[in-house]
Amino acid sequence: MQQQEIHDFLLTYFSSNQCDVIENKLGYMTVQLTSEMDKALMNRPFYWHYIEKTGGEPNPAKLTLITNPADVPDEVKGEMIHFGSPRLHKIFESTKSLASYIRLYEDKASRTMEQIPLYPWLGLNVKISYQCDLKRDIFMSLGLNMISGAIVEGFHDYVLTLNVTPKIPDFSFTLSPLIMPKSAMLRLDTYIRKTFEGDDHVWAEEAVKRWNTDLALLEHFYEEMEEKNETYFTEKEALRAQYEPKIVISIINGGLFYLSGQPV
């Protein structure tokens, strides 16, 4: 996901949550938050407690988010958004509660009165985090056909090109899945894990080397102590938490999608 993709994601995110997009220009956007989105993103609990306690008129924040500073005029001031930025992390976290699950149907708008079959798909947007004392995130959007078992990547982008609705459209009918949601989730989990099994894991080996170097320093510092105290074990555990390499898979959101065609 590049900066333009972040820009597009933010545009969809705020529009989907009823925030007015005041400006949407090359490299930045300005949005007026709703009260609900201000509470979710701006970390102003005391302000909202006061407003709700006194019955005052709420004044949700207005945000200018810069996704590509090279394209932004000097007079535009705002907050730089990129992977790793606290604001983007907060937005990703909010999607878990705002839109963790959805069910949508493709509307083909048939004019021939012909019944259109809709195939069930399980769609997941996931984050793969490579974690040690450094961190790298990769995002994947996967779809699994719950009849054939076919798995495609870029599923979210494909769905965005379709006309979808939360209610089953006229002249459409859904096909029953042969693969149940739990099994579909396990298949996608296996697919995701296979995508990084063959990766170059030098990053993990280097992290272990840095871990061992700092651990040796810790041992040297406490070597004259006959019996290690609580501080020693606390610091040792802190080194493990900091350096231990791990890959964490987390689901951002997902849903069931009934589609007429096969994503390409």
NUTI-638604 format. One record per residue (C-alpha): residue number from 1; residue in one letter; y, z, x. Coordinates in pm, whole numbers. Layout:
REM residues N
<r><n>NUM</n><res>a</res><yy>Y</yy><zz>Z</zz><xx>X</xx></r>
...
//
This chain:
REM residues 264
<r><n>1</n><res>m</res><yy>0</yy><zz>0</zz><xx>0</xx></r>
<r><n>2</n><res>q</res><yy>323</yy><zz>-122</zz><xx>161</xx></r>
<r><n>3</n><res>q</res><yy>683</yy><zz>-26</zz><xx>81</xx></r>
<r><n>4</n><res>q</res><yy>714</yy><zz>-298</zz><xx>-185</xx></r>
<r><n>5</n><res>e</res><yy>398</yy><zz>-170</zz><xx>-348</xx></r>
<r><n>6</n><res>i</res><yy>546</yy><zz>181</zz><xx>-346</xx></r>
<r><n>7</n><res>h</res><yy>860</yy><zz>40</zz><xx>-510</xx></r>
<r><n>8</n><res>d</res><yy>652</yy><zz>-132</zz><xx>-780</xx></r>
<r><n>9</n><res>f</res><yy>445</yy><zz>182</zz><xx>-836</xx></r>
<r><n>10</n><res>l</res><yy>758</yy><zz>396</zz><xx>-879</xx></r>
<r><n>11</n><res>l</res><yy>903</yy><zz>146</zz><xx>-1125</xx></r>
<r><n>12</n><res>t</res><yy>586</yy><zz>154</zz><xx>-1335</xx></r>
<r><n>13</n><res>y</res><yy>560</yy><zz>533</zz><xx>-1304</xx></r>
<r><n>14</n><res>f</res><yy>911</yy><zz>609</zz><xx>-1427</xx></r>
<r><n>15</n><res>s</res><yy>909</yy><zz>343</zz><xx>-1699</xx></r>
<r><n>16</n><res>s</res><yy>575</yy><zz>471</zz><xx>-1829</xx></r>
<r><n>17</n><res>n</res><yy>718</yy><zz>823</zz><xx>-1850</xx></r>
<r><n>18</n><res>q</res><yy>1025</yy><zz>720</zz><xx>-2053</xx></r>
<r><n>19</n><res>c</res><yy>1277</yy><zz>757</zz><xx>-1769</xx></r>
<r><n>20</n><res>d</res><yy>1573</yy><zz>516</zz><xx>-1781</xx></r>
<r><n>21</n><res>v</res><yy>1579</yy><zz>288</zz><xx>-1478</xx></r>
<r><n>22</n><res>i</res><yy>1955</yy><zz>258</zz><xx>-1425</xx></r>
<r><n>23</n><res>e</res><yy>1931</yy><zz>32</zz><xx>-1120</xx></r>
<r><n>24</n><res>n</res><yy>1637</yy><zz>-159</zz><xx>-979</xx></r>
<r><n>25</n><res>k</res><yy>1759</yy><zz>-340</zz><xx>-671</xx></r>
<r><n>26</n><res>l</res><yy>1604</yy><zz>-473</zz><xx>-354</xx></r>
<r><n>27</n><res>g</res><yy>1502</yy><zz>-168</zz><xx>-149</xx></r>
<r><n>28</n><res>y</res><yy>1605</yy><zz>105</zz><xx>-394</xx></r>
<r><n>29</n><res>m</res><yy>1620</yy><zz>221</zz><xx>-753</xx></r>
<r><n>30</n><res>t</res><yy>1815</yy><zz>479</zz><xx>-951</xx></r>
<r><n>31</n><res>v</res><yy>1642</yy><zz>656</zz><xx>-1239</xx></r>
<r><n>32</n><res>q</res><yy>1754</yy><zz>910</zz><xx>-1497</xx></r>
<r><n>33</n><res>l</res><yy>1481</yy><zz>1168</zz><xx>-1541</xx></r>
<r><n>34</n><res>t</res><yy>1382</yy><zz>1312</zz><xx>-1874</xx></r>
<r><n>35</n><res>s</res><yy>1368</yy><zz>1690</zz><xx>-1909</xx></r>
<r><n>36</n><res>e</res><yy>989</yy><zz>1679</zz><xx>-1879</xx></r>
<r><n>37</n><res>m</res><yy>999</yy><zz>1471</zz><xx>-1562</xx></r>
<r><n>38</n><res>d</res><yy>1270</yy><zz>1691</zz><xx>-1409</xx></r>
<r><n>39</n><res>k</res><yy>1043</yy><zz>1992</zz><xx>-1464</xx></r>
<r><n>40</n><res>a</res><yy>750</yy><zz>1806</zz><xx>-1307</xx></r>
<r><n>41</n><res>l</res><yy>931</yy><zz>1673</zz><xx>-998</xx></r>
<r><n>42</n><res>m</res><yy>1247</yy><zz>1865</zz><xx>-914</xx></r>
<r><n>43</n><res>n</res><yy>1118</yy><zz>2222</zz><xx>-861</xx></r>
<r><n>44</n><res>r</res><yy>1396</yy><zz>2390</zz><xx>-1063</xx></r>
<r><n>45</n><res>p</res><yy>1207</yy><zz>2663</zz><xx>-1255</xx></r>
<r><n>46</n><res>f</res><yy>1502</yy><zz>2905</zz><xx>-1266</xx></r>
<r><n>47</n><res>y</res><yy>1736</yy><zz>2637</zz><xx>-1402</xx></r>
<r><n>48</n><res>w</res><yy>1496</yy><zz>2545</zz><xx>-1681</xx></r>
<r><n>49</n><res>h</res><yy>1421</yy><zz>2908</zz><xx>-1758</xx></r>
<r><n>50</n><res>y</res><yy>1795</yy><zz>2971</zz><xx>-1799</xx></r>
<r><n>51</n><res>i</res><yy>1843</yy><zz>2662</zz><xx>-2019</xx></r>
<r><n>52</n><res>e</res><yy>1552</yy><zz>2752</zz><xx>-2244</xx></r>
<r><n>53</n><res>k</res><yy>1657</yy><zz>3117</zz><xx>-2260</xx></r>
<r><n>54</n><res>t</res><yy>2018</yy><zz>3044</zz><xx>-2353</xx></r>
<r><n>55</n><res>g</res><yy>1963</yy><zz>2729</zz><xx>-2556</xx></r>
<r><n>56</n><res>g</res><yy>2199</yy><zz>2537</zz><xx>-2329</xx></r>
<r><n>57</n><res>e</res><yy>2230</yy><zz>2160</zz><xx>-2306</xx></r>
<r><n>58</n><res>p</res><yy>1983</yy><zz>2035</zz><xx>-2043</xx></r>
<r><n>59</n><res>n</res><yy>2109</yy><zz>1810</zz><xx>-1765</xx></r>
<r><n>60</n><res>p</res><yy>1808</yy><zz>1639</zz><xx>-1606</xx></r>
<r><n>61</n><res>a</res><yy>1853</yy><zz>1506</zz><xx>-1253</xx></r>
<r><n>62</n><res>k</res><yy>1930</yy><zz>1148</zz><xx>-1160</xx></r>
<r><n>63</n><res>l</res><yy>1741</yy><zz>1017</zz><xx>-857</xx></r>
<r><n>64</n><res>t</res><yy>1816</yy><zz>732</zz><xx>-620</xx></r>
<r><n>65</n><res>l</res><yy>1501</yy><zz>647</zz><xx>-430</xx></r>
<r><n>66</n><res>i</res><yy>1515</yy><zz>420</zz><xx>-125</xx></r>
<r><n>67</n><res>t</res><yy>1197</yy><zz>226</zz><xx>-50</xx></r>
<r><n>68</n><res>n</res><yy>1338</yy><zz>-10</zz><xx>216</xx></r>
<r><n>69</n><res>p</res><yy>1658</yy><zz>107</zz><xx>389</xx></r>
<r><n>70</n><res>a</res><yy>1707</yy><zz>-230</zz><xx>563</xx></r>
<r><n>71</n><res>d</res><yy>1788</yy><zz>-386</zz><xx>225</xx></r>
<r><n>72</n><res>v</res><yy>2016</yy><zz>-110</zz><xx>98</xx></r>
<r><n>73</n><res>p</res><yy>2400</yy><zz>-127</zz><xx>119</xx></r>
<r><n>74</n><res>d</res><yy>2562</yy><zz>146</zz><xx>326</xx></r>
<r><n>75</n><res>e</res><yy>2742</yy><zz>293</zz><xx>25</xx></r>
<r><n>76</n><res>v</res><yy>2413</yy><zz>366</zz><xx>-154</xx></r>
<r><n>77</n><res>k</res><yy>2294</yy><zz>719</zz><xx>-80</xx></r>
<r><n>78</n><res>g</res><yy>1951</yy><zz>835</zz><xx>-180</xx></r>
<r><n>79</n><res>e</res><yy>1616</yy><zz>977</zz><xx>-81</xx></r>
<r><n>80</n><res>m</res><yy>1385</yy><zz>776</zz><xx>143</xx></r>
<r><n>81</n><res>i</res><yy>1039</yy><zz>733</zz><xx>-7</xx></r>
<r><n>82</n><res>h</res><yy>736</yy><zz>650</zz><xx>207</xx></r>
<r><n>83</n><res>f</res><yy>379</yy><zz>766</zz><xx>255</xx></r>
<r><n>84</n><res>g</res><yy>387</yy><zz>1127</zz><xx>361</xx></r>
<r><n>85</n><res>s</res><yy>724</yy><zz>1199</zz><xx>200</xx></r>
<r><n>86</n><res>p</res><yy>722</yy><zz>1517</zz><xx>-11</xx></r>
<r><n>87</n><res>r</res><yy>869</yy><zz>1343</zz><xx>-315</xx></r>
<r><n>88</n><res>l</res><yy>601</yy><zz>1073</zz><xx>-325</xx></r>
<r><n>89</n><res>h</res><yy>333</yy><zz>1339</zz><xx>-281</xx></r>
<r><n>90</n><res>k</res><yy>482</yy><zz>1529</zz><xx>-575</xx></r>
<r><n>91</n><res>i</res><yy>478</yy><zz>1213</zz><xx>-787</xx></r>
<r><n>92</n><res>f</res><yy>114</yy><zz>1143</zz><xx>-699</xx></r>
<r><n>93</n><res>e</res><yy>24</yy><zz>1501</zz><xx>-791</xx></r>
<r><n>94</n><res>s</res><yy>206</yy><zz>1474</zz><xx>-1124</xx></r>
<r><n>95</n><res>t</res><yy>-3</yy><zz>1175</zz><xx>-1228</xx></r>
<r><n>96</n><res>k</res><yy>-306</yy><zz>1403</zz><xx>-1244</xx></r>
<r><n>97</n><res>s</res><yy>-156</yy><zz>1595</zz><xx>-1535</xx></r>
<r><n>98</n><res>l</res><yy>57</yy><zz>1320</zz><xx>-1689</xx></r>
<r><n>99</n><res>a</res><yy>-196</yy><zz>1040</zz><xx>-1696</xx></r>
<r><n>100</n><res>s</res><yy>-531</yy><zz>1155</zz><xx>-1567</xx></r>
<r><n>101</n><res>y</res><yy>-735</yy><zz>957</zz><xx>-1819</xx></r>
<r><n>102</n><res>i</res><yy>-672</yy><zz>663</zz><xx>-2051</xx></r>
<r><n>103</n><res>r</res><yy>-862</yy><zz>428</zz><xx>-2284</xx></r>
<r><n>104</n><res>l</res><yy>-725</yy><zz>76</zz><xx>-2329</xx></r>
<r><n>105</n><res>y</res><yy>-836</yy><zz>-245</zz><xx>-2498</xx></r>
<r><n>106</n><res>e</res><yy>-744</yy><zz>-598</zz><xx>-2403</xx></r>
<r><n>107</n><res>d</res><yy>-565</yy><zz>-781</zz><xx>-2681</xx></r>
<r><n>108</n><res>k</res><yy>-645</yy><zz>-1152</zz><xx>-2670</xx></r>
<r><n>109</n><res>a</res><yy>-446</yy><zz>-1217</zz><xx>-2989</xx></r>
<r><n>110</n><res>s</res><yy>-708</yy><zz>-1450</zz><xx>-3137</xx></r>
<r><n>111</n><res>r</res><yy>-570</yy><zz>-1710</zz><xx>-3378</xx></r>
<r><n>112</n><res>t</res><yy>-907</yy><zz>-1857</zz><xx>-3472</xx></r>
<r><n>113</n><res>m</res><yy>-1043</yy><zz>-1549</zz><xx>-3652</xx></r>
<r><n>114</n><res>e</res><yy>-1322</yy><zz>-1558</zz><xx>-3395</xx></r>
<r><n>115</n><res>q</res><yy>-1457</yy><zz>-1219</zz><xx>-3296</xx></r>
<r><n>116</n><res>i</res><yy>-1393</yy><zz>-1144</zz><xx>-2927</xx></r>
<r><n>117</n><res>p</res><yy>-1638</yy><zz>-920</zz><xx>-2737</xx></r>
<r><n>118</n><res>l</res><yy>-1483</yy><zz>-661</zz><xx>-2508</xx></r>
<r><n>119</n><res>y</res><yy>-1685</yy><zz>-538</zz><xx>-2210</xx></r>
<r><n>120</n><res>p</res><yy>-1659</yy><zz>-171</zz><xx>-2102</xx></r>
<r><n>121</n><res>w</res><yy>-1522</yy><zz>-98</zz><xx>-1754</xx></r>
<r><n>122</n><res>l</res><yy>-1472</yy><zz>232</zz><xx>-1578</xx></r>
<r><n>123</n><res>g</res><yy>-1153</yy><zz>214</zz><xx>-1371</xx></r>
<r><n>124</n><res>l</res><yy>-1060</yy><zz>466</zz><xx>-1101</xx></r>
<r><n>125</n><res>n</res><yy>-759</yy><zz>499</zz><xx>-871</xx></r>
<r><n>126</n><res>v</res><yy>-861</yy><zz>710</zz><xx>-575</xx></r>
<r><n>127</n><res>k</res><yy>-706</yy><zz>844</zz><xx>-255</xx></r>
<r><n>128</n><res>i</res><yy>-911</yy><zz>862</zz><xx>65</xx></r>
<r><n>129</n><res>s</res><yy>-758</yy><zz>1109</zz><xx>310</xx></r>
<r><n>130</n><res>y</res><yy>-854</yy><zz>1114</zz><xx>679</xx></r>
<r><n>131</n><res>q</res><yy>-759</yy><zz>1468</zz><xx>779</xx></r>
<r><n>132</n><res>c</res><yy>-738</yy><zz>1660</zz><xx>1106</xx></r>
<r><n>133</n><res>d</res><yy>-419</yy><zz>1777</zz><xx>1275</xx></r>
<r><n>134</n><res>l</res><yy>-298</yy><zz>1431</zz><xx>1173</xx></r>
<r><n>135</n><res>k</res><yy>-341</yy><zz>1267</zz><xx>833</xx></r>
<r><n>136</n><res>r</res><yy>-380</yy><zz>916</zz><xx>699</xx></r>
<r><n>137</n><res>d</res><yy>-417</yy><zz>820</zz><xx>332</xx></r>
<r><n>138</n><res>i</res><yy>-574</yy><zz>505</zz><xx>190</xx></r>
<r><n>139</n><res>f</res><yy>-558</yy><zz>416</zz><xx>-178</xx></r>
<r><n>140</n><res>m</res><yy>-822</yy><zz>218</zz><xx>-366</xx></r>
<r><n>141</n><res>s</res><yy>-838</yy><zz>94</zz><xx>-723</xx></r>
<r><n>142</n><res>l</res><yy>-1192</yy><zz>18</zz><xx>-838</xx></r>
<r><n>143</n><res>g</res><yy>-1346</yy><zz>-110</zz><xx>-1158</xx></r>
<r><n>144</n><res>l</res><yy>-1713</yy><zz>-95</zz><xx>-1255</xx></r>
<r><n>145</n><res>n</res><yy>-1858</yy><zz>-310</zz><xx>-1533</xx></r>
<r><n>146</n><res>m</res><yy>-2064</yy><zz>-63</zz><xx>-1736</xx></r>
<r><n>147</n><res>i</res><yy>-2306</yy><zz>-335</zz><xx>-1848</xx></r>
<r><n>148</n><res>s</res><yy>-2370</yy><zz>-541</zz><xx>-1534</xx></r>
<r><n>149</n><res>g</res><yy>-2284</yy><zz>-276</zz><xx>-1272</xx></r>
<r><n>150</n><res>a</res><yy>-2049</yy><zz>-515</zz><xx>-1089</xx></r>
<r><n>151</n><res>i</res><yy>-1777</yy><zz>-341</zz><xx>-886</xx></r>
<r><n>152</n><res>v</res><yy>-1440</yy><zz>-498</zz><xx>-806</xx></r>
<r><n>153</n><res>e</res><yy>-1144</yy><zz>-378</zz><xx>-599</xx></r>
<r><n>154</n><res>g</res><yy>-779</yy><zz>-418</zz><xx>-699</xx></r>
<r><n>155</n><res>f</res><yy>-872</yy><zz>-328</zz><xx>-1057</xx></r>
<r><n>156</n><res>h</res><yy>-537</yy><zz>-166</zz><xx>-1140</xx></r>
<r><n>157</n><res>d</res><yy>-342</yy><zz>-477</zz><xx>-1038</xx></r>
<r><n>158</n><res>y</res><yy>-571</yy><zz>-690</zz><xx>-1252</xx></r>
<r><n>159</n><res>v</res><yy>-522</yy><zz>-473</zz><xx>-1561</xx></r>
<r><n>160</n><res>l</res><yy>-144</yy><zz>-497</zz><xx>-1515</xx></r>
<r><n>161</n><res>t</res><yy>-170</yy><zz>-874</zz><xx>-1575</xx></r>
<r><n>162</n><res>l</res><yy>-334</yy><zz>-821</zz><xx>-1917</xx></r>
<r><n>163</n><res>n</res><yy>-197</yy><zz>-741</zz><xx>-2259</xx></r>
<r><n>164</n><res>v</res><yy>-358</yy><zz>-406</zz><xx>-2337</xx></r>
<r><n>165</n><res>t</res><yy>-328</yy><zz>-160</zz><xx>-2625</xx></r>
<r><n>166</n><res>p</res><yy>-457</yy><zz>194</zz><xx>-2694</xx></r>
<r><n>167</n><res>k</res><yy>-611</yy><zz>74</zz><xx>-3025</xx></r>
<r><n>168</n><res>i</res><yy>-887</yy><zz>-180</zz><xx>-3060</xx></r>
<r><n>169</n><res>p</res><yy>-722</yy><zz>-509</zz><xx>-3163</xx></r>
<r><n>170</n><res>d</res><yy>-810</yy><zz>-710</zz><xx>-3471</xx></r>
<r><n>171</n><res>f</res><yy>-1083</yy><zz>-969</zz><xx>-3428</xx></r>
<r><n>172</n><res>s</res><yy>-1230</yy><zz>-776</zz><xx>-3133</xx></r>
<r><n>173</n><res>f</res><yy>-1540</yy><zz>-561</zz><xx>-3096</xx></r>
<r><n>174</n><res>t</res><yy>-1662</yy><zz>-345</zz><xx>-2810</xx></r>
<r><n>175</n><res>l</res><yy>-1999</yy><zz>-377</zz><xx>-2640</xx></r>
<r><n>176</n><res>s</res><yy>-2197</yy><zz>-60</zz><xx>-2581</xx></r>
<r><n>177</n><res>p</res><yy>-2232</yy><zz>37</zz><xx>-2213</xx></r>
<r><n>178</n><res>l</res><yy>-2571</yy><zz>31</zz><xx>-2047</xx></r>
<r><n>179</n><res>i</res><yy>-2439</yy><zz>250</zz><xx>-1763</xx></r>
<r><n>180</n><res>m</res><yy>-2314</yy><zz>589</zz><xx>-1875</xx></r>
<r><n>181</n><res>p</res><yy>-1985</yy><zz>729</zz><xx>-1734</xx></r>
<r><n>182</n><res>k</res><yy>-2156</yy><zz>990</zz><xx>-1514</xx></r>
<r><n>183</n><res>s</res><yy>-2379</yy><zz>728</zz><xx>-1355</xx></r>
<r><n>184</n><res>a</res><yy>-2083</yy><zz>491</zz><xx>-1319</xx></r>
<r><n>185</n><res>m</res><yy>-1889</yy><zz>762</zz><xx>-1135</xx></r>
<r><n>186</n><res>l</res><yy>-2180</yy><zz>817</zz><xx>-895</xx></r>
<r><n>187</n><res>r</res><yy>-2202</yy><zz>442</zz><xx>-826</xx></r>
<r><n>188</n><res>l</res><yy>-1831</yy><zz>425</zz><xx>-747</xx></r>
<r><n>189</n><res>d</res><yy>-1859</yy><zz>733</zz><xx>-525</xx></r>
<r><n>190</n><res>t</res><yy>-2139</yy><zz>563</zz><xx>-328</xx></r>
<r><n>191</n><res>y</res><yy>-1933</yy><zz>243</zz><xx>-301</xx></r>
<r><n>192</n><res>i</res><yy>-1629</yy><zz>432</zz><xx>-173</xx></r>
<r><n>193</n><res>r</res><yy>-1830</yy><zz>619</zz><xx>90</xx></r>
<r><n>194</n><res>k</res><yy>-1986</yy><zz>297</zz><xx>217</xx></r>
<r><n>195</n><res>t</res><yy>-1638</yy><zz>150</zz><xx>273</xx></r>
<r><n>196</n><res>f</res><yy>-1565</yy><zz>400</zz><xx>551</xx></r>
<r><n>197</n><res>e</res><yy>-1915</yy><zz>469</zz><xx>688</xx></r>
<r><n>198</n><res>g</res><yy>-1879</yy><zz>188</zz><xx>942</xx></r>
<r><n>199</n><res>d</res><yy>-1522</yy><zz>275</zz><xx>1041</xx></r>
<r><n>200</n><res>d</res><yy>-1424</yy><zz>355</zz><xx>1396</xx></r>
<r><n>201</n><res>h</res><yy>-1418</yy><zz>736</zz><xx>1400</xx></r>
<r><n>202</n><res>v</res><yy>-1240</yy><zz>774</zz><xx>1734</xx></r>
<r><n>203</n><res>w</res><yy>-969</yy><zz>963</zz><xx>1542</xx></r>
<r><n>204</n><res>a</res><yy>-1224</yy><zz>1239</zz><xx>1466</xx></r>
<r><n>205</n><res>e</res><yy>-1354</yy><zz>1250</zz><xx>1823</xx></r>
<r><n>206</n><res>e</res><yy>-1000</yy><zz>1281</zz><xx>1959</xx></r>
<r><n>207</n><res>a</res><yy>-926</yy><zz>1560</zz><xx>1712</xx></r>
<r><n>208</n><res>v</res><yy>-1233</yy><zz>1752</zz><xx>1830</xx></r>
<r><n>209</n><res>k</res><yy>-1115</yy><zz>1714</zz><xx>2192</xx></r>
<r><n>210</n><res>r</res><yy>-773</yy><zz>1859</zz><xx>2102</xx></r>
<r><n>211</n><res>w</res><yy>-950</yy><zz>2136</zz><xx>1909</xx></r>
<r><n>212</n><res>n</res><yy>-1168</yy><zz>2225</zz><xx>2207</xx></r>
<r><n>213</n><res>t</res><yy>-866</yy><zz>2225</zz><xx>2440</xx></r>
<r><n>214</n><res>d</res><yy>-678</yy><zz>2474</zz><xx>2223</xx></r>
<r><n>215</n><res>l</res><yy>-993</yy><zz>2676</zz><xx>2167</xx></r>
<r><n>216</n><res>a</res><yy>-1039</yy><zz>2707</zz><xx>2543</xx></r>
<r><n>217</n><res>l</res><yy>-683</yy><zz>2836</zz><xx>2573</xx></r>
<r><n>218</n><res>l</res><yy>-752</yy><zz>3090</zz><xx>2301</xx></r>
<r><n>219</n><res>e</res><yy>-1069</yy><zz>3209</zz><xx>2472</xx></r>
<r><n>220</n><res>h</res><yy>-885</yy><zz>3237</zz><xx>2805</xx></r>
<r><n>221</n><res>f</res><yy>-612</yy><zz>3447</zz><xx>2643</xx></r>
<r><n>222</n><res>y</res><yy>-866</yy><zz>3692</zz><xx>2499</xx></r>
<r><n>223</n><res>e</res><yy>-1123</yy><zz>3678</zz><xx>2783</xx></r>
<r><n>224</n><res>e</res><yy>-1041</yy><zz>4024</zz><xx>2916</xx></r>
<r><n>225</n><res>m</res><yy>-1083</yy><zz>4180</zz><xx>2574</xx></r>
<r><n>226</n><res>e</res><yy>-1427</yy><zz>4343</zz><xx>2548</xx></r>
<r><n>227</n><res>e</res><yy>-1436</yy><zz>4326</zz><xx>2170</xx></r>
<r><n>228</n><res>k</res><yy>-1247</yy><zz>4054</zz><xx>1987</xx></r>
<r><n>229</n><res>n</res><yy>-1002</yy><zz>4184</zz><xx>1727</xx></r>
<r><n>230</n><res>e</res><yy>-906</yy><zz>4047</zz><xx>1387</xx></r>
<r><n>231</n><res>t</res><yy>-617</yy><zz>3847</zz><xx>1532</xx></r>
<r><n>232</n><res>y</res><yy>-858</yy><zz>3653</zz><xx>1755</xx></r>
<r><n>233</n><res>f</res><yy>-1077</yy><zz>3551</zz><xx>1463</xx></r>
<r><n>234</n><res>t</res><yy>-773</yy><zz>3465</zz><xx>1251</xx></r>
<r><n>235</n><res>e</res><yy>-635</yy><zz>3237</zz><xx>1522</xx></r>
<r><n>236</n><res>k</res><yy>-976</yy><zz>3081</zz><xx>1580</xx></r>
<r><n>237</n><res>e</res><yy>-1010</yy><zz>3004</zz><xx>1211</xx></r>
<r><n>238</n><res>a</res><yy>-658</yy><zz>2858</zz><xx>1207</xx></r>
<r><n>239</n><res>l</res><yy>-758</yy><zz>2616</zz><xx>1484</xx></r>
<r><n>240</n><res>r</res><yy>-1062</yy><zz>2508</zz><xx>1283</xx></r>
<r><n>241</n><res>a</res><yy>-850</yy><zz>2452</zz><xx>972</xx></r>
<r><n>242</n><res>q</res><yy>-597</yy><zz>2252</zz><xx>1175</xx></r>
<r><n>243</n><res>y</res><yy>-827</yy><zz>2027</zz><xx>1378</xx></r>
<r><n>244</n><res>e</res><yy>-1160</yy><zz>1995</zz><xx>1195</xx></r>
<r><n>245</n><res>p</res><yy>-1201</yy><zz>1626</zz><xx>1103</xx></r>
<r><n>246</n><res>k</res><yy>-1285</yy><zz>1553</zz><xx>742</xx></r>
<r><n>247</n><res>i</res><yy>-1257</yy><zz>1274</zz><xx>489</xx></r>
<r><n>248</n><res>v</res><yy>-1149</yy><zz>1383</zz><xx>141</xx></r>
<r><n>249</n><res>i</res><yy>-1190</yy><zz>1161</zz><xx>-165</xx></r>
<r><n>250</n><res>s</res><yy>-971</yy><zz>1255</zz><xx>-461</xx></r>
<r><n>251</n><res>i</res><yy>-932</yy><zz>1085</zz><xx>-797</xx></r>
<r><n>252</n><res>i</res><yy>-571</yy><zz>1016</zz><xx>-894</xx></r>
<r><n>253</n><res>n</res><yy>-647</yy><zz>890</zz><xx>-1243</xx></r>
<r><n>254</n><res>g</res><yy>-883</yy><zz>664</zz><xx>-1431</xx></r>
<r><n>255</n><res>g</res><yy>-1007</yy><zz>550</zz><xx>-1768</xx></r>
<r><n>256</n><res>l</res><yy>-1220</yy><zz>326</zz><xx>-1982</xx></r>
<r><n>257</n><res>f</res><yy>-1103</yy><zz>-33</zz><xx>-2021</xx></r>
<r><n>258</n><res>y</res><yy>-1251</yy><zz>-279</zz><xx>-2268</xx></r>
<r><n>259</n><res>l</res><yy>-1185</yy><zz>-628</zz><xx>-2131</xx></r>
<r><n>260</n><res>s</res><yy>-1279</yy><zz>-977</zz><xx>-2238</xx></r>
<r><n>261</n><res>g</res><yy>-1317</yy><zz>-1120</zz><xx>-1890</xx></r>
<r><n>262</n><res>q</res><yy>-1426</yy><zz>-1052</zz><xx>-1535</xx></r>
<r><n>263</n><res>p</res><yy>-1163</yy><zz>-953</zz><xx>-1275</xx></r>
<r><n>264</n><res>v</res><yy>-1152</yy><zz>-1210</zz><xx>-996</xx></r>
//
